[in-house]
Amino acid sequence: MMGPGDINHAQPQGSAPAIVVSTPGQIAHIRESFDAMGPVRRKVAEEFYQRFFELAPGTRSLFPRDMERLHLKLMDTVAALVGVLDNPQMFRSIINQIGRQHARFGVTSAHLAPFGDALLWTLERHFGPAFTPELRQAWAALYEAVRNDMLQAMQSQSGTGSKTP
């Protein structure tokens, strides 16, 4: 999977280390693949949530019945993160906001692993053989960065550390 050289620990002044995708190659792989999803992003989001609910069925109650708005929001969020991969402070700012918001919605640290698994499964399904080990590693590194910063933001929101369902 990922090795220690796959992520970069950058430390903005006055905060804990942020983890960001480190190599220009990884950033390019992620951006190119995300751009290639263009016309089918809604379908990708729909498949992602279907898989996520299969992996974490207890989370379904956290979401509205009509998921169309969240499909769009997911893809808009991924687009924003992909756009700032080379700007660690902006990346972290987006994730901090999302993490705090999700903590208020009842998302816990236990939900993050199935989310990442569903993301990689969906991308692999969408891209098929084009989802090379390098592309998988780039997306896994991105998700690891998101997960780590989300955990930190969720913990700061709750003030009690990570919660489990």
PAVEXTOR-602970 format. One record per residue (C-alpha): residue number from 1; residue in three letters; x, y, z. Coordinates in nm, 4 decimals. Example, Ala and Ser with C-alpha at 12.3 -4.5 7.8 and 13.67 -1.06 7.14 Angstrom:
2
i:1 | aa:ALA | x:1.2300 | y:-0.4500 | z:0.7800;
i:2 | aa:SER | x:1.3670 | y:-0.1060 | z:0.7140;
//
This chain:
165
i:1 | aa:MET | x:0.0000 | y:0.0000 | z:0.0000;
i:2 | aa:MET | x:0.1615 | y:0.3307 | z:0.1058;
i:3 | aa:GLY | x:0.5089 | y:0.3703 | z:0.2413;
i:4 | aa:PRO | x:0.6549 | y:0.6537 | z:0.4445;
i:5 | aa:GLY | x:0.7757 | y:0.8292 | z:0.1299;
i:6 | aa:ASP | x:0.4242 | y:0.8529 | z:-0.0087;
i:7 | aa:ILE | x:0.3116 | y:1.1366 | z:0.2136;
i:8 | aa:ASN | x:0.4690 | y:1.4627 | z:0.3176;
i:9 | aa:HIS | x:0.4414 | y:1.5954 | z:0.6710;
i:10 | aa:ALA | x:0.4206 | y:1.9742 | z:0.6374;
i:11 | aa:GLN | x:0.3721 | y:2.1776 | z:0.9526;
i:12 | aa:PRO | x:0.1911 | y:2.5094 | z:0.9261;
i:13 | aa:GLN | x:0.3037 | y:2.7513 | z:1.1929;
i:14 | aa:GLY | x:0.1328 | y:2.6933 | z:1.5278;
i:15 | aa:SER | x:-0.0413 | y:2.3654 | z:1.4432;
i:16 | aa:ALA | x:0.0099 | y:1.9920 | z:1.4378;
i:17 | aa:PRO | x:0.1587 | y:1.8320 | z:1.1272;
i:18 | aa:ALA | x:-0.0637 | y:1.8268 | z:0.8198;
i:19 | aa:ILE | x:-0.0327 | y:1.5338 | z:0.5833;
i:20 | aa:VAL | x:-0.0566 | y:1.6117 | z:0.2156;
i:21 | aa:VAL | x:0.0014 | y:1.4236 | z:-0.1057;
i:22 | aa:SER | x:0.3692 | y:1.4751 | z:-0.1597;
i:23 | aa:THR | x:0.4816 | y:1.4183 | z:-0.5126;
i:24 | aa:PRO | x:0.4003 | y:1.6149 | z:-0.8255;
i:25 | aa:GLY | x:0.3390 | y:1.2774 | z:-0.9916;
i:26 | aa:GLN | x:0.0711 | y:1.1848 | z:-0.7382;
i:27 | aa:ILE | x:-0.0933 | y:1.5242 | z:-0.7728;
i:28 | aa:ALA | x:-0.0932 | y:1.4914 | z:-1.1525;
i:29 | aa:HIS | x:-0.2389 | y:1.1368 | z:-1.1357;
i:30 | aa:ILE | x:-0.5185 | y:1.2496 | z:-0.9066;
i:31 | aa:ARG | x:-0.6014 | y:1.5593 | z:-1.1105;
i:32 | aa:GLU | x:-0.5974 | y:1.3771 | z:-1.4436;
i:33 | aa:SER | x:-0.8173 | y:1.0956 | z:-1.3162;
i:34 | aa:PHE | x:-1.0613 | y:1.3338 | z:-1.1492;
i:35 | aa:ASP | x:-1.0884 | y:1.5368 | z:-1.4696;
i:36 | aa:ALA | x:-1.1533 | y:1.2155 | z:-1.6633;
i:37 | aa:MET | x:-1.4581 | y:1.1495 | z:-1.4424;
i:38 | aa:GLY | x:-1.6176 | y:1.4750 | z:-1.5579;
i:39 | aa:PRO | x:-1.9395 | y:1.3660 | z:-1.7272;
i:40 | aa:VAL | x:-2.0013 | y:1.0690 | z:-1.4939;
i:41 | aa:ARG | x:-1.9217 | y:1.2276 | z:-1.1576;
i:42 | aa:ARG | x:-2.2816 | y:1.2016 | z:-1.0387;
i:43 | aa:LYS | x:-2.2868 | y:0.8309 | z:-1.1202;
i:44 | aa:VAL | x:-1.9532 | y:0.7835 | z:-0.9425;
i:45 | aa:ALA | x:-2.0919 | y:0.9610 | z:-0.6344;
i:46 | aa:GLU | x:-2.4048 | y:0.7457 | z:-0.6411;
i:47 | aa:GLU | x:-2.1978 | y:0.4260 | z:-0.6628;
i:48 | aa:PHE | x:-1.9705 | y:0.5521 | z:-0.3874;
i:49 | aa:TYR | x:-2.2581 | y:0.6093 | z:-0.1436;
i:50 | aa:GLN | x:-2.4166 | y:0.2742 | z:-0.2310;
i:51 | aa:ARG | x:-2.0885 | y:0.1026 | z:-0.1461;
i:52 | aa:PHE | x:-2.0355 | y:0.3118 | z:0.1672;
i:53 | aa:PHE | x:-2.3796 | y:0.2152 | z:0.2986;
i:54 | aa:GLU | x:-2.3016 | y:-0.1513 | z:0.2269;
i:55 | aa:LEU | x:-1.9783 | y:-0.1256 | z:0.4265;
i:56 | aa:ALA | x:-2.1244 | y:0.0866 | z:0.7066;
i:57 | aa:PRO | x:-2.5017 | y:0.0281 | z:0.7102;
i:58 | aa:GLY | x:-2.5426 | y:0.2091 | z:1.0409;
i:59 | aa:THR | x:-2.4459 | y:0.5352 | z:0.8733;
i:60 | aa:ARG | x:-2.7507 | y:0.5450 | z:0.6441;
i:61 | aa:SER | x:-2.9564 | y:0.7156 | z:0.9153;
i:62 | aa:LEU | x:-2.7107 | y:1.0075 | z:0.9162;
i:63 | aa:PHE | x:-2.8108 | y:1.0971 | z:0.5604;
i:64 | aa:PRO | x:-3.1265 | y:1.2339 | z:0.3989;
i:65 | aa:ARG | x:-3.3512 | y:1.0050 | z:0.1965;
i:66 | aa:ASP | x:-3.2860 | y:1.2068 | z:-0.1209;
i:67 | aa:MET | x:-2.9114 | y:1.1908 | z:-0.1798;
i:68 | aa:GLU | x:-2.8897 | y:1.3948 | z:-0.5038;
i:69 | aa:ARG | x:-2.7674 | y:1.7094 | z:-0.3276;
i:70 | aa:LEU | x:-2.5048 | y:1.5122 | z:-0.1370;
i:71 | aa:HIS | x:-2.3821 | y:1.3450 | z:-0.4564;
i:72 | aa:LEU | x:-2.3130 | y:1.6907 | z:-0.5968;
i:73 | aa:LYS | x:-2.1642 | y:1.8128 | z:-0.2701;
i:74 | aa:LEU | x:-1.9277 | y:1.5150 | z:-0.2505;
i:75 | aa:MET | x:-1.7960 | y:1.5809 | z:-0.5994;
i:76 | aa:ASP | x:-1.7682 | y:1.9553 | z:-0.5344;
i:77 | aa:THR | x:-1.5672 | y:1.8810 | z:-0.2198;
i:78 | aa:VAL | x:-1.3384 | y:1.6383 | z:-0.4004;
i:79 | aa:ALA | x:-1.2925 | y:1.8990 | z:-0.6765;
i:80 | aa:ALA | x:-1.1962 | y:2.1613 | z:-0.4181;
i:81 | aa:LEU | x:-0.9451 | y:1.9283 | z:-0.2527;
i:82 | aa:VAL | x:-0.7971 | y:1.8208 | z:-0.5853;
i:83 | aa:GLY | x:-0.7612 | y:2.1871 | z:-0.6770;
i:84 | aa:VAL | x:-0.5566 | y:2.2688 | z:-0.3661;
i:85 | aa:LEU | x:-0.3368 | y:1.9597 | z:-0.3429;
i:86 | aa:ASP | x:-0.0302 | y:2.1773 | z:-0.3841;
i:87 | aa:ASN | x:-0.1448 | y:2.4230 | z:-0.1147;
i:88 | aa:PRO | x:-0.1235 | y:2.2459 | z:0.2260;
i:89 | aa:GLN | x:-0.2699 | y:2.5353 | z:0.4248;
i:90 | aa:MET | x:-0.5772 | y:2.5646 | z:0.2026;
i:91 | aa:PHE | x:-0.6152 | y:2.1847 | z:0.1940;
i:92 | aa:ARG | x:-0.6083 | y:2.1723 | z:0.5724;
i:93 | aa:SER | x:-0.8512 | y:2.4634 | z:0.6020;
i:94 | aa:ILE | x:-1.1069 | y:2.2840 | z:0.3843;
i:95 | aa:ILE | x:-1.0675 | y:1.9582 | z:0.5757;
i:96 | aa:ASN | x:-1.0900 | y:2.1326 | z:0.9143;
i:97 | aa:GLN | x:-1.4212 | y:2.2878 | z:0.8153;
i:98 | aa:ILE | x:-1.5540 | y:1.9589 | z:0.6795;
i:99 | aa:GLY | x:-1.4352 | y:1.7614 | z:0.9838;
i:100 | aa:ARG | x:-1.6001 | y:1.9946 | z:1.2315;
i:101 | aa:GLN | x:-1.9220 | y:1.9976 | z:1.0316;
i:102 | aa:HIS | x:-1.9281 | y:1.6187 | z:1.0054;
i:103 | aa:ALA | x:-1.8680 | y:1.5806 | z:1.3799;
i:104 | aa:ARG | x:-2.1808 | y:1.7930 | z:1.4393;
i:105 | aa:PHE | x:-2.3731 | y:1.5591 | z:1.2055;
i:106 | aa:GLY | x:-2.2738 | y:1.2566 | z:1.4134;
i:107 | aa:VAL | x:-1.9877 | y:1.1228 | z:1.2026;
i:108 | aa:THR | x:-1.7316 | y:0.9371 | z:1.4134;
i:109 | aa:SER | x:-1.3786 | y:0.8168 | z:1.3573;
i:110 | aa:ALA | x:-1.5160 | y:0.4659 | z:1.2977;
i:111 | aa:HIS | x:-1.6922 | y:0.5901 | z:0.9833;
i:112 | aa:LEU | x:-1.3732 | y:0.7063 | z:0.8154;
i:113 | aa:ALA | x:-1.2225 | y:0.3670 | z:0.7258;
i:114 | aa:PRO | x:-1.5310 | y:0.2417 | z:0.5372;
i:115 | aa:PHE | x:-1.5521 | y:0.5804 | z:0.3651;
i:116 | aa:GLY | x:-1.1968 | y:0.5389 | z:0.2324;
i:117 | aa:ASP | x:-1.2596 | y:0.1762 | z:0.1378;
i:118 | aa:ALA | x:-1.5734 | y:0.2783 | z:-0.0518;
i:119 | aa:LEU | x:-1.3841 | y:0.5557 | z:-0.2298;
i:120 | aa:LEU | x:-1.1045 | y:0.3282 | z:-0.3519;
i:121 | aa:TRP | x:-1.3540 | y:0.0543 | z:-0.4479;
i:122 | aa:THR | x:-1.5603 | y:0.3034 | z:-0.6482;
i:123 | aa:LEU | x:-1.2574 | y:0.4456 | z:-0.8276;
i:124 | aa:GLU | x:-1.1294 | y:0.0981 | z:-0.9097;
i:125 | aa:ARG | x:-1.4713 | y:0.0011 | z:-1.0421;
i:126 | aa:HIS | x:-1.4983 | y:0.3202 | z:-1.2478;
i:127 | aa:PHE | x:-1.1493 | y:0.3129 | z:-1.3994;
i:128 | aa:GLY | x:-1.1048 | y:-0.0627 | z:-1.4331;
i:129 | aa:PRO | x:-0.7577 | y:-0.1525 | z:-1.5638;
i:130 | aa:ALA | x:-0.6703 | y:0.2186 | z:-1.5837;
i:131 | aa:PHE | x:-0.6726 | y:0.2214 | z:-1.2017;
i:132 | aa:THR | x:-0.3047 | y:0.1327 | z:-1.1900;
i:133 | aa:PRO | x:-0.1131 | y:0.0668 | z:-0.8685;
i:134 | aa:GLU | x:0.0328 | y:0.4181 | z:-0.9005;
i:135 | aa:LEU | x:-0.3105 | y:0.5766 | z:-0.9369;
i:136 | aa:ARG | x:-0.4445 | y:0.3717 | z:-0.6457;
i:137 | aa:GLN | x:-0.1488 | y:0.4769 | z:-0.4320;
i:138 | aa:ALA | x:-0.2041 | y:0.8445 | z:-0.5185;
i:139 | aa:TRP | x:-0.5732 | y:0.8320 | z:-0.4237;
i:140 | aa:ALA | x:-0.4934 | y:0.6290 | z:-0.1095;
i:141 | aa:ALA | x:-0.2387 | y:0.8943 | z:-0.0073;
i:142 | aa:LEU | x:-0.4968 | y:1.1662 | z:-0.0659;
i:143 | aa:TYR | x:-0.7542 | y:0.9831 | z:0.1421;
i:144 | aa:GLU | x:-0.5021 | y:0.9217 | z:0.4208;
i:145 | aa:ALA | x:-0.4347 | y:1.2958 | z:0.4299;
i:146 | aa:VAL | x:-0.8073 | y:1.3684 | z:0.4433;
i:147 | aa:ARG | x:-0.8656 | y:1.1050 | z:0.7121;
i:148 | aa:ASN | x:-0.5882 | y:1.2309 | z:0.9380;
i:149 | aa:ASP | x:-0.6941 | y:1.5948 | z:0.9140;
i:150 | aa:MET | x:-1.0627 | y:1.4978 | z:0.9527;
i:151 | aa:LEU | x:-0.9808 | y:1.3087 | z:1.2731;
i:152 | aa:GLN | x:-0.7997 | y:1.6094 | z:1.4107;
i:153 | aa:ALA | x:-1.0852 | y:1.8448 | z:1.3208;
i:154 | aa:MET | x:-1.3501 | y:1.6086 | z:1.4572;
i:155 | aa:GLN | x:-1.1579 | y:1.5748 | z:1.7837;
i:156 | aa:SER | x:-1.1288 | y:1.9518 | z:1.8178;
i:157 | aa:GLN | x:-1.5033 | y:1.9856 | z:1.7526;
i:158 | aa:SER | x:-1.5988 | y:1.7266 | z:2.0126;
i:159 | aa:GLY | x:-1.3293 | y:1.8307 | z:2.2594;
i:160 | aa:THR | x:-1.3150 | y:1.4709 | z:2.3780;
i:161 | aa:GLY | x:-1.0988 | y:1.2914 | z:2.1267;
i:162 | aa:SER | x:-1.2201 | y:1.0393 | z:1.8731;
i:163 | aa:LYS | x:-1.5578 | y:0.8835 | z:1.9322;
i:164 | aa:THR | x:-1.6835 | y:0.5454 | z:1.8249;
i:165 | aa:PRO | x:-2.0435 | y:0.4482 | z:1.7557;
//
